[in-house]
Structures are given as C-alpha cells and as structure tokens.
C-alpha cells in the first residue's frame, strides 16, 4: 500500500483503530512522515497483530473510506 494513501486517510484509519482497539491512545497513533515503520511496530505490539494483519486491516479501512 502506498504511504500517500495511508497518510491522506490517516485520520479515518486512526479513528477506526481506536474504535476497534480501545487500548490504543492518541499518542500511539501519531503519524510522522518517514516514521511509518515505527508507528506500525508500536501498533502491532499494542494490539497483538502481525504486520500482515495490520496492513490488511489498514487496507480495509482505506477501502471503506
């Protein structure tokens, strides 16, 4: 998935992640250009998903937007 799609849809992705995973906070979901890998790793640790599962979930959220 292209980083530009993630970046342009991040507010919707963030909202859906927080709705589905209440253990995530605003601080966990701060998007910083060039730091996407760190962001995904931190999310993965909090919600116990593999990278592939997280990317799939983000893809679903983007396609719903």
Biotite code that builds the C-alpha atoms (Angstrom):
import biotite.structure as struc

atoms = struc.array([
    struc.Atom([0.000, 0.000, 0.000], chain_id="A", res_id=1, res_name="UNK", atom_name="CA", element="C"),
    struc.Atom([1.279, 3.423, -0.852], chain_id="A", res_id=2, res_name="UNK", atom_name="CA", element="C"),
    struc.Atom([2.316, 5.640, 2.025], chain_id="A", res_id=3, res_name="UNK", atom_name="CA", element="C"),
    struc.Atom([0.442, 8.543, 0.398], chain_id="A", res_id=4, res_name="UNK", atom_name="CA", element="C"),
    struc.Atom([-2.864, 6.649, 0.701], chain_id="A", res_id=5, res_name="UNK", atom_name="CA", element="C"),
    struc.Atom([-2.159, 5.902, 4.332], chain_id="A", res_id=6, res_name="UNK", atom_name="CA", element="C"),
    struc.Atom([-1.125, 9.491, 5.037], chain_id="A", res_id=7, res_name="UNK", atom_name="CA", element="C"),
    struc.Atom([-4.140, 11.036, 3.285], chain_id="A", res_id=8, res_name="UNK", atom_name="CA", element="C"),
    struc.Atom([-6.546, 8.681, 5.089], chain_id="A", res_id=9, res_name="UNK", atom_name="CA", element="C"),
    struc.Atom([-4.764, 8.579, 8.447], chain_id="A", res_id=10, res_name="UNK", atom_name="CA", element="C"),
    struc.Atom([-7.467, 10.433, 10.400], chain_id="A", res_id=11, res_name="UNK", atom_name="CA", element="C"),
    struc.Atom([-10.072, 7.840, 9.325], chain_id="A", res_id=12, res_name="UNK", atom_name="CA", element="C"),
    struc.Atom([-7.670, 4.926, 9.898], chain_id="A", res_id=13, res_name="UNK", atom_name="CA", element="C"),
    struc.Atom([-6.793, 6.295, 13.341], chain_id="A", res_id=14, res_name="UNK", atom_name="CA", element="C"),
    struc.Atom([-10.452, 6.683, 14.305], chain_id="A", res_id=15, res_name="UNK", atom_name="CA", element="C"),
    struc.Atom([-11.299, 3.136, 13.238], chain_id="A", res_id=16, res_name="UNK", atom_name="CA", element="C"),
    struc.Atom([-8.277, 1.689, 15.018], chain_id="A", res_id=17, res_name="UNK", atom_name="CA", element="C"),
    struc.Atom([-9.268, 3.485, 18.222], chain_id="A", res_id=18, res_name="UNK", atom_name="CA", element="C"),
    struc.Atom([-12.871, 2.296, 17.906], chain_id="A", res_id=19, res_name="UNK", atom_name="CA", element="C"),
    struc.Atom([-11.841, -1.322, 17.378], chain_id="A", res_id=20, res_name="UNK", atom_name="CA", element="C"),
    struc.Atom([-8.867, -1.371, 19.749], chain_id="A", res_id=21, res_name="UNK", atom_name="CA", element="C"),
    struc.Atom([-9.607, 0.770, 22.818], chain_id="A", res_id=22, res_name="UNK", atom_name="CA", element="C"),
    struc.Atom([-6.148, 0.047, 24.231], chain_id="A", res_id=23, res_name="UNK", atom_name="CA", element="C"),
    struc.Atom([-4.722, 2.397, 21.580], chain_id="A", res_id=24, res_name="UNK", atom_name="CA", element="C"),
    struc.Atom([-4.371, 6.054, 22.529], chain_id="A", res_id=25, res_name="UNK", atom_name="CA", element="C"),
    struc.Atom([-3.882, 9.226, 20.504], chain_id="A", res_id=26, res_name="UNK", atom_name="CA", element="C"),
    struc.Atom([-0.210, 9.102, 21.454], chain_id="A", res_id=27, res_name="UNK", atom_name="CA", element="C"),
    struc.Atom([0.092, 5.590, 19.985], chain_id="A", res_id=28, res_name="UNK", atom_name="CA", element="C"),
    struc.Atom([-1.299, 6.762, 16.661], chain_id="A", res_id=29, res_name="UNK", atom_name="CA", element="C"),
    struc.Atom([0.682, 9.901, 15.863], chain_id="A", res_id=30, res_name="UNK", atom_name="CA", element="C"),
    struc.Atom([1.623, 9.773, 12.178], chain_id="A", res_id=31, res_name="UNK", atom_name="CA", element="C"),
    struc.Atom([5.048, 11.219, 11.342], chain_id="A", res_id=32, res_name="UNK", atom_name="CA", element="C"),
    struc.Atom([6.396, 11.202, 7.779], chain_id="A", res_id=33, res_name="UNK", atom_name="CA", element="C"),
    struc.Atom([9.241, 8.731, 7.471], chain_id="A", res_id=34, res_name="UNK", atom_name="CA", element="C"),
    struc.Atom([8.374, 7.005, 10.764], chain_id="A", res_id=35, res_name="UNK", atom_name="CA", element="C"),
    struc.Atom([5.625, 4.712, 9.450], chain_id="A", res_id=36, res_name="UNK", atom_name="CA", element="C"),
    struc.Atom([7.569, 1.554, 10.251], chain_id="A", res_id=37, res_name="UNK", atom_name="CA", element="C"),
    struc.Atom([7.972, 2.560, 13.898], chain_id="A", res_id=38, res_name="UNK", atom_name="CA", element="C"),
    struc.Atom([4.305, 3.500, 14.062], chain_id="A", res_id=39, res_name="UNK", atom_name="CA", element="C"),
    struc.Atom([3.213, 0.116, 12.691], chain_id="A", res_id=40, res_name="UNK", atom_name="CA", element="C"),
    struc.Atom([5.556, -1.762, 15.024], chain_id="A", res_id=41, res_name="UNK", atom_name="CA", element="C"),
    struc.Atom([4.178, 0.077, 18.055], chain_id="A", res_id=42, res_name="UNK", atom_name="CA", element="C"),
    struc.Atom([0.585, -0.577, 16.982], chain_id="A", res_id=43, res_name="UNK", atom_name="CA", element="C"),
    struc.Atom([1.381, -4.259, 16.374], chain_id="A", res_id=44, res_name="UNK", atom_name="CA", element="C"),
    struc.Atom([2.772, -4.613, 19.898], chain_id="A", res_id=45, res_name="UNK", atom_name="CA", element="C"),
    struc.Atom([-0.293, -2.983, 21.459], chain_id="A", res_id=46, res_name="UNK", atom_name="CA", element="C"),
    struc.Atom([-2.948, -4.944, 19.572], chain_id="A", res_id=47, res_name="UNK", atom_name="CA", element="C"),
    struc.Atom([-1.013, -8.196, 19.055], chain_id="A", res_id=48, res_name="UNK", atom_name="CA", element="C"),
    struc.Atom([-1.323, -8.423, 15.282], chain_id="A", res_id=49, res_name="UNK", atom_name="CA", element="C"),
    struc.Atom([1.286, -9.426, 12.737], chain_id="A", res_id=50, res_name="UNK", atom_name="CA", element="C"),
    struc.Atom([2.481, -6.817, 10.264], chain_id="A", res_id=51, res_name="UNK", atom_name="CA", element="C"),
    struc.Atom([0.488, -8.537, 7.523], chain_id="A", res_id=52, res_name="UNK", atom_name="CA", element="C"),
    struc.Atom([-2.689, -8.476, 9.633], chain_id="A", res_id=53, res_name="UNK", atom_name="CA", element="C"),
    struc.Atom([-2.226, -4.800, 10.447], chain_id="A", res_id=54, res_name="UNK", atom_name="CA", element="C"),
    struc.Atom([-1.587, -3.840, 6.813], chain_id="A", res_id=55, res_name="UNK", atom_name="CA", element="C"),
    struc.Atom([-4.667, -5.822, 5.765], chain_id="A", res_id=56, res_name="UNK", atom_name="CA", element="C"),
    struc.Atom([-6.759, -4.034, 8.389], chain_id="A", res_id=57, res_name="UNK", atom_name="CA", element="C"),
    struc.Atom([-5.483, -0.641, 7.246], chain_id="A", res_id=58, res_name="UNK", atom_name="CA", element="C"),
    struc.Atom([-6.250, -1.599, 3.634], chain_id="A", res_id=59, res_name="UNK", atom_name="CA", element="C"),
    struc.Atom([-9.830, -2.436, 4.667], chain_id="A", res_id=60, res_name="UNK", atom_name="CA", element="C"),
    struc.Atom([-10.198, 0.882, 6.463], chain_id="A", res_id=61, res_name="UNK", atom_name="CA", element="C"),
    struc.Atom([-8.901, 2.798, 3.430], chain_id="A", res_id=62, res_name="UNK", atom_name="CA", element="C"),
    struc.Atom([-11.228, 0.945, 1.068], chain_id="A", res_id=63, res_name="UNK", atom_name="CA", element="C"),
    struc.Atom([-14.213, 1.763, 3.314], chain_id="A", res_id=64, res_name="UNK", atom_name="CA", element="C"),
    struc.Atom([-13.406, 5.495, 3.152], chain_id="A", res_id=65, res_name="UNK", atom_name="CA", element="C"),
])
